[in-house]
C-alpha cells in the first residue's frame, strides 16, 4: 500500500501542478489577447476607439513590415511568403502604404480631439504632443523615402504604392529628378531610421511606456474576484498594515501606476468627480506615479527615503472620499485599480496611525462595541421579526437556505420593512429557510472597506464558525454588500459557501412566479430600477432584478445610466457613515436621473441604495411625488 502510494503520488502531483499552472495562465492569456491586443475596452467611446485602433494597428503593421524588410535585406528570411513570385512584394507595398496612412489618419483624429474637441477629462501636456509629433514624422519620412525610390527607379508596379506614388508625383512637380532622388535617398533612409530609434529610446521616459507597461499590467493584475480586496495574512504579526510610503505598495501596484494612460476615462465615470467632490482616481494614480519617480530619484541620489504619503503627498481626507463603486476599474483600458490604493491608505490610517475622520472613528467604535455600524445593541438584531414565524437556527440544525440578514436589514427602520417582506415572500414560496438570529454578527464589509482589516477578519471568523455548525445548501442574502463579502471574500478566510443574492434566488422559484402571474398587476405608476454597484458592477447581476420586476407586469422605464454604466447611490465604501458636503452629494445627482426618467417609483435591491435614495427624496421634499422601494416589497405586493 505504501509502495503504491509512493508510485502514484508523483504522477498526481505533476498533473495537479500542470492543471494549477494552466488555471492561472489561461485567464492571463485570455486577458492579454482580449484587452492588450484586441483592446476591446477602448471601443466604448467610438471616436477615441477608432482613432487608437488606426494608430495601434498601423504602427504594428509597420513594425512587422520593417522587420520583414530588414530580414530580406540581410538575406536571412527563414520562410517563403505564401504568394506567387512577385505578388507577395506588391501586396507588401500596398499593406505598408495603407498602414502608414492609417497612422496619419489616427494622428489627425487625435490632434483634432486634443486641440478642437478638447474633452473635459482629457489632459494634454508636452508628453502627448511629443507622441503626436513622432508618430507624424516617422510615416511622413517613410513616405518621402518611398517616393524618392519610386522617382529613381520608376518601377512598373508603382500603383501598388498609392501613397508613395502620390508623394512621388508631388516631388516630381517640384522638379526632383531621378538623379536628385538617388543622391538624397540614403540620407532620408538614415533620417527615417534615426526617428524610429529615437522613438524606441524614448519609450521609458514618455507616454510610449504604456506600450509595454499596459500589457504587463493586464496580465499581472490579481486574479481575484473584482469585488474582493486583498487579505492581510497573519495580521497579528504583520509589521506593516496598509501603505504609508510609496515603497510599501506591491510591485504589481507600482507597475499599474506606470501603466496608467492618463486618458481620464476613470474620472469621466467617477461619481465623486462628476458630483464635484475634490477626488479623482486619475489624479490619485498620477500623483502616486510621480511620487514613485521622485522616490527613485532620491534613492539614487542617496537622499532620504520617500515621505509619508498621507498629509504630505496626499491630503489626509483624500482616501475617504471614494465610494469604492468600481466605475473607474470598469472603464480603465489598462485595468488600473485605484480602489486597492484607497483601501491600503485607509488601512494605514486606521491600523497604524489612528488618524481618521470623526465619523469613521465613531463607526469603528460602534462595530467594536456593538458588532454593527449602527451602534445598536446586539440583542436588538432580531426585533424586526415581531409576529413573524421565523426559524432561528442552532448548531446541528439543518435547512435548505440560510438567510443572512445583514446589519441594515436588522437595525435600520426602513429596511426592517423590507426584511419582513422577504420573509413573507419565502414563506409564500414554501422555502425551507432559517436565520442565525442573535448568533449572526456583521459580515465585516463596512470595517474592511473603511480600512479596519483586523475587525473584518474577526467578524468573518465568527460567522464562518457559526455557519460551519449548521447544515445548509446555500446562503441567501438581500444585501449586495453582504453578498459580495460572503461570496468573494469569505473564501479567503476559509468560508467556501454557495451564496446567492435574493433576486437570483427568487428568480429561480417557480411557485413564486405562478403566484405573481395569477395575481396579475395591481402596481400603480411608472417603475424604474437602480443598479447597485456591488450587485451589478462587481457581481454582474443585472438580469434577475429586472426579470422579477417584469413578472409583476408593472410599467417600467430604464434610467439613462444603467447596468455596468450605473451611477452610484453614494453609500458604498463606508460613505453611508461619513459626513458629505450638501453641494456634492452623489445621491442627489442619482435622484435627478430618476426624475429625468419620469418614474414614480424607483426600485432597488440594496439596503444602502434604499437609504441613500430615500434620504435624497426627503431632502428634496419629493416624498409625495416619488417613492423608493425594495424589489422584495414590489414582489410581495404583486403576490397578495
N, C-alpha and C positions, 0 to 999 in steps of 0.2 A: 504494500500500500504506500509506504514511504517512497519506494523506488518509482512507482508510477507517478506520484505527485511531483517528484523531482524531474521526471522526464517530460511531463506535460506543462509544467509551470513556465519554462522559458518561451514556449510557443504562444501560450496565452498572454504572457507579458508583452511579447513583441507585437502581437496582433492588437492588444489593448493600446500599446504606445502609438502604433500606426493609426489606429482609429481616433485616438485623442488628438494626435497631430493633425489629421485631416479635419477633425471637427473644429480645430482652431484656425486652420489655414483656409478652409473653404469659404467662410464668410468674408475673410480678408481679401481673397481673390475676387469674390463677387463684388465687394465694395470698390476694389481697385478699377475693375473694368466698367462698372456701372457709374461710379461717381468721379473717378480720376480720368478715365479715358473717354467714356461716353458723356460724362458731365451733365447728367440729366437734370440736376438741380438748377442749372443756370437758365433753363428754358421756361421757368415760371414767369420770367419777365422777357417777353418775346424779343423786344428790340435789343436789349443787352445780351440775350442768349444768342441771337443770330450774329451779332457783332463779334462776340467772343468766339463763336464756332468758326467764323470765317478766318479769324486771326490764328486760332489754335490749329485748325486742320491745314490752313495754308502753310504755316511755319513747319508743321510736322511733315507735310509732303516735301517741302523744300529741303529739309534736313535729310530725309531719306534719299531724295533725288541727288543731293550733293554727295552723299556718301557713296551712292552707286557710281556717280560720275568719277569720283576720286579713285575708286577701285578700278574702273575701266582705264583711267589714265595711267594707273600704276601697273596695269596688265596682270592683275591677280583676282579678277572677278571669278568667284568659285562656282558660278552656276550659269546656265544658259537661260535667257529670258524666253518665256513661252510664246513667242510670236515668230512668224516667218522673218527671214533675214531682211533687215531694213525697216520693217514695220514697227518693231519694238522701239527703235530710236525716235521715230516720228511721234508715236504715242507719248513717249517720254517727254519730248519737246512740248507737246500740247499740254500735258498734265502740269509740267513745271510752270508754263506760262499762266495757266488757269490758277494755280496755287499762288503765284505772285500777285495776280490781280485780286484774288480773294483777300490776301493780306492787306493790300492797299484799300480795298473797299471797307474792310473791317476797321482799319485805322481811320478812314474818313468818317465812319459812323461814330467811332469813339471820340474823335475830335469834336464832331457836331454835338455829341451828348455832353461833353465837358464844357464846351465854350458857348453853346446856344441853349440846349435844353436845361442843363445845369440842375439835375435833381437835387432836392434839399439834402439828402443824406450822403451825396457823393462829394467827397473832399478831394480837391486837386492840389498837387504840390509839384515841386521840381522833379521828384521821382517819377511821377506819372508822365510828365511831358518829355522826360528823357526817354522813357519807354516808347512813347509815340514817335519821337524823332528817330530813334534807332530802327524801329520797325518800318519806318517810311524810307529811310536812306538805303537800307540793305536791299530791298526789292527794286528800288529805283536804280541803284548801282548795278544790280544784276541785269535789269532790262537794258540799261545803257551798254553794258558789256556785251550782251547778246546782239544788240543792234550793230555794234562795231564788227562783230564776227560775220553777221549777215551781209553787211556792206562790203567787207573784204572778200568774202568767199562767193557771194551771190549764188547760193545753192538753189536747186530746183524745188526743194521742199519748204521754202520759206513760209508758205501759207500755214504750215503746221506749227509755226511760232507766231500766232497772230499779234500778240502784244509786242514781241521783239520786232516784228515786221513793221508795226506802226511806229515804233521808236526809230527804226532804220529809215523809214520814209521821211520822218521829221528831220533827222540829221542830214539826209541827202539834200533836203530842201535848203538846209543851212549851208550847203557846199562841202560837206565832208566827203572826201574821195576815198576809194579803196586803199590807196597808199597811206592816207592820213589815219584811216581806221586801223591799219596794221601797226602803225607807229605808236598809237595810244592804247592798243589792246592790252599789252602786258601791264602797263601802269594801272589801267582800270581793273585788271584781274587782281592785282595786289591790293588795290583800294577796297574792292569788294571783300576780299579775304580778311583784310585788316578790320573792317567794320564788323564782320561776323565774329572775329576773335575778340574784339573789344566788348561786344555784347556778352559773349561767353564769360570773359574775365570779370564782367560787372555783375554777374548773377548773384554772388553772395552779398553784394552791397546795395542792391536796388530791389525794386519790387519784382524783378525777374526771379528772385529766390523762390517765389511761390511755385515755379515750375518743378522744383524739387521738393520743397517743404510740404506743399499741399498734398501731393500723392502719398508722401511718407506719413503725414498726419492721418490721412484717411485709412490707411492700412494698419496704423499703430494705435488707433483710438481704442479705448476699453471696449471689450465685447460683453459688457453687462447690459441688462435692460435699460432703456433710456430713462425710465422712471426711477432708477436706483442710484444711490450715492455710494461712493467707496466706503468700506468699513475700515475703522482704525483697529488693526489687530493688536491683541494683548494690550488693551488700552490702560490697564492698571500699571503697567511697567513702561509705557511709551514715554520717552523723554520730550518729544516734540508732538504737540497736538495742534493740528491745523497748520497754517502758514503765517509767519510773522515777517520773514525776509524772503527775498526773491529766490535765494538758493535753496529754500525749503520746498519749493514746488518740485514735482516729479519731472524726470526727463521728458516724458510724454507731454506734460503740460507746457514745459518750456518750448518744446517743438511746436505745439499748437499756436503759441504766440507768434512764431516765425511764419506759420502757415496762413495767418490772417491776411486776407486780401485787402482789407480796409475798404471794402466795397459798400458798406453801410446797410446791407440787407437786414442785418440783425437790428440795427437802430430803427429802420423803417417799420419793423414789425413789433418792436418792443412796446408794450402798453405803458411802461413807465416813461419812456422817451416821448411817445405820442401824446401822453397826458400832460406833458410839461414838467415832469419831475426831473431834478438835476441828476439824472442817471442815464448812462448809455453803455450797453455791452461792448460796442465798438471802442469807445473811449477807454473802458476798463482794460481790454486786451492790448490796445496800442500803448497804454501807459505802462502796463506790465512788461511789454516788449522793450520799451525804452529803458525801463529800469534794469532789465536783463543786460542790455548792451552797456549801460553805464557801470553796472557791477563788474562785468568782464573787463572793461577798460581800467577800472580802479584796481582790480586784482592783478592785471598785467603790469600795472604801474606800481605795484607793491603798496597800494593805498589800503585804507581800511575796507572791511567787508561791506556788503550792502546795508543800507539804512533800514530801519523798521518801515514796513510798508504803510501801516495804518497810522495816520497822524502826520506823516512826513511826505510820502509819495501819494497816498490816497487819504482822503478825509475819513475820520472815524465813522461818520454817518453813512458813507457811500455804500458799504456792503448791505446795509439794512433797507435799502430802497427796492431791491429786486423782489419780484413775486415768484420767482423760480417757475414761471409758466411754461418755459421751453420754446417760446416763439423764436428766440434767437437761434437755437440749435436746429429747429425745424427748417429754417431758411438758409443756414450757412452752407455755401458750396464746399467749404473746406472742413466741415464738421468740427469747428471750434466750439467748445462748450464753456461759456463764461460762468455757468451755474456752478461748476466744480470749483472755480476760483472763489466765487462768492461764499460758498459753504466753507471752504478752507479758511478764508479770512474771518468768517464768523466763529468757527471753531477756536481759532487763536484768541479772539476777543473774549469768548465765554469761558474757555477752559484754561487759558494761560494768563491773561491779564485781568479778566473780570470787568473790562470796560465794555459797556453796552448801554443802549438807550434804556431809560427807566421802565418803559412799557415791556421791554424784553425781560428785564430783571424781575418784574412783577409776575410775568407769565412763568418764568422758570421757578420762582418760589411756589407758585400755585401747583406746578407739576410735581415739585419735590415734596411738598407738604400734603397735598390732597390727591395727587395722582391724576389730575386733569387740568387743562389750561384755564377752565372757568373758575377754578378755585373753590368749587362746591364740595361739600362733604362726600366722601366715598360712599357712605350709606344711602345717599340720595340717588345713586346711579339707576335704581330700578323704580323710582317713584312714578315714572311715566306709565308703568304697567296698569296701575289702579285696578279697575274691574276686569281687565283682560285676563284670560286664562292662558298664561304663557309658561311653558315648562322651563324651569331653571335646572340646568344640568349639573350633576355632581360627578366626581371621579368614579369611573366604572360604568357610567350611563352610555347608552347607545342611541343614535339618532341619524337620520339621513342628512339633515342640514344643520350645521352650527351657524346660527345667525349672530354675527359680530356687529354689535350696535354702534360702537364708537362714542366718543365723548359728546359731540354735538347732538346726536340723537337722544342722549340720556340727560343732558343738562340744559340745553337751550330750549326755552319755552316753545318757540315756533317749530322747532324740529321735533319736539316731543309729539306734536300732532302728526307729523309725517311718520314717526315710529309706530304710532297706533294704526295708521293706515296700512303700513307694511305688514303688521301682524294680522290685521283683518284680511288682507289680500291672501296671505299664505294660508290662513285658516279656510278661506273660501275655496282655495285650490287643493285642500286636503294634503298640504305638505307636512311631512314629519320633520319638525324642527324644534330647536331649543336654544336658549341663550346661556351665557356664562353667569349672568346676573352679577352679584357682588364680587365674584371671582375675576370678572373682566377688569383690566386696567387699560389706560390709554395705550394705543398702539405704538406711540412714540414718534409719530410723524412730525408733530409740531416741534418737539425737542430736537429732532435730528436736523430739520431744516433751519432751525434757529441756532444751530451750532453746538448744541449740547449732546454730543455723540454718546457720552457716558450714560446719560439718563435714557437715551433711546435704547441702548443695549440692555439696561436693567429692565425696562418695560417689556422689551421683546422676550427676554429670557423668562420673565414671569408668565406672560401669555402663552408662550410655547410650552412651558412646563405644564400649565393647566390644560391646554388643548391636547397634550400628549396622553393625558389621563382619561380622555373621553374618546369613544369610538364613533366616528362620523365619516361620511363620504366626501363632503365638501363644505367649505366655508362660503357663506354669502354675506355681503355687507352692502349697505346702501350708500356709504361714504366713499367717494373715489380716492380720498387721501388714505383712508384705512385700507381700501382695496389695493392701491398701489404699493403700500408698505407691506401688507401681508403677502401679496403675490410676488413682488420683485425684490424685497429687501429682507424679509424673514428667512429666506433660504440661506442668506449669509450667516445667520445665527443658528442654522440647523433646523429651521421650521419649514419643511417641504410639504406644503398642503395644496390641494386643488382649491383655488379661490375664484369665485365668480362675483361680478358686480350684480346688484339686484336686478338691473334692467336685462342683463344677459340671462339670468335665471328665469325671470318672469316671461321672457320671450320664448322660453322652451316649454312652458306649462300649457299643454293642450286644454286642460279643463278650464283654466282661466280664460283662454281665448274663446271658448264656447260661451262662457258666461258673459263676456264682453259683447260678443256678437248678438247673443239672444236678447240682451238688454237694449241694444240699439243706442242711438245718440242720446242726448239729454244734457250735453255740454253747450253752454252758451258763449258766444263771442268768437273772436279770432285768436287762435293759439299760435305761439312760436316756441321754439326750443333753443335754449342756450347751452352750448357745449362746454362742459367742464374741462379745463386744461389737463387735469390728472386722469380723467376718464378717457378723453378723446386723444389729445396730442401724445400723451405718454403711453396710452394703452390701446389706442386705435379702436375704441368702441364708439362708433358713430351711428351705426345702423339700428342696433337694438332699441334705444330710446325712441327713435323716430318710428320704428315699426310698431311699438306699443301705442304710441300716440295716434298713429293712423288707424289702428284697430278700433279706437274709440269713435271713429268717424267724425272727430272734431274738425272744424275748418282750420287749416294751418297755413302759415306763411313762414318763409325762411328769412333769417337775418342776413344782412349783407356780408358779414364776416361769420363764417361757419366752418364746421369740420376742422381740418388742420389749420385753417386760417382764422379760427375763432378768436375773439378778443377776451382777454382775461377779465374776471369779475373784480380782481384786485385783492382777493383774500388769501391767496396762496403764499407759500414761503414764510409763514408767520405773520404776514401783513394783517391778518384778522385781528391781531392783538396790538398792533402798533398805531401810533398816532400819525395821521395823514393831513397834509395841507388841504383845506377845503377847496382850494382852487385847482388842485391837480388830482382829484380823486378819480381813480380808474373806473369805479362802479358807476359814477355819474355819466361818464362817456359811454359805457356799455348800455346804460339805460336809454340814452339818446338814440342809440341804434335800434332799440326795441320800439321806441316811439316812432322813429322814421319808418319802421316796417308796418306801422298802423295795427299793431297787435293789441288785444285787450287783456290777454293773459300770457305771461311768459313762464314756461315750464323749465325745470332743471332737474338734474339727477344728482345734485351735490348739496349737502347742508351748508357748506361755506358760501356757495353761489347764492343759495336761497337767502341767507342772512345778508349778504352784501347787496343783492338786488333789492331786497325788501327795505334795507336802510336807505338806498338811493331813492326809492319811490316815496318813502316817508319824508325824506329831506326835501324833495321837490314838491311835496304836497299833492301827490297824484294818487293817493290811496283809493279814492273813489272811482278813478278812471282806469287804473291799471292794477292788476294783481300778479303776484308771483307765487307759484305753487310747485310742489314736487310732483314728478310724474306718477309716483305712487298714489298721491291724492287724486289725481286725474283718473287713474285706473279704478280706484275704489268707487269714485262717483259713477263711473261707467258700468260698474258691476252691481250696483244696488238694485 
